[in-house]
Amino acid sequence: MNCSEYLVDFLIRKGVRDVFGYAGGYIVPFMDALAARQDVIRTHVCCHEQGCALAANGFARTSGGLGVYFTTSGPGAINGLGGLADAWFDSVPLLGICGNVPTHEMKGFSGIRQNGFQEMDLVSMTRNITKYSVTANSSEGFAEIVSRAYNMAMLGRKGGVILDFPLDIQQTGFVGG
């Protein structure tokens, strides 16, 4: 089982049956994991990343459950910020799963604008409009990150969370319990 498959199984265990997304190269392994479980969880393809976040937001409002959306990296992830901000202001439980470049292509603290194609520091950009914003840099501890993201979205005053999900971590074998 890889981290994408673990995340899909986690969402299913938490009762998520609908996700909203827009395809892109840096989120394909997660999309493949969703497709493998299409008998249990439906993927609603939107025409724009902003529509994904807003559709998941509306779904959460009407269902009382967690709204989940996914996008690819860079501008695709940024397009979802309107729905994420709305979740912050209106206390709507929302999980944004955003693909990103592989971890070895991330700029880190090199001082350059970007290293990987369409790399964005999504965590810094969303810190002020989320309850929790994290990059999954390793398969070790991934279960804790996913659990914390879910709990932060759903417990207390609800709100949006971001899981920045690098391509190589999506494909990495899951480590943990």
Secondary structure, DSSP 8 states (H G I E B T S, - for coil): -BHHHHHHHHHHHTT--EEEE---GGGHHHHHHHHHTTTT-EEEE-SSHHHHHHHHHHHHHHHSS-EEEEE-STHHHHTTHHHHHHHHHHT--EEEEEEE--GGG--TTS-SS-SSTT---HHHHHGGG-SEEEE---STTHHHHHHHHHHHHHSSS--EEEEEEEHHHHHSB----
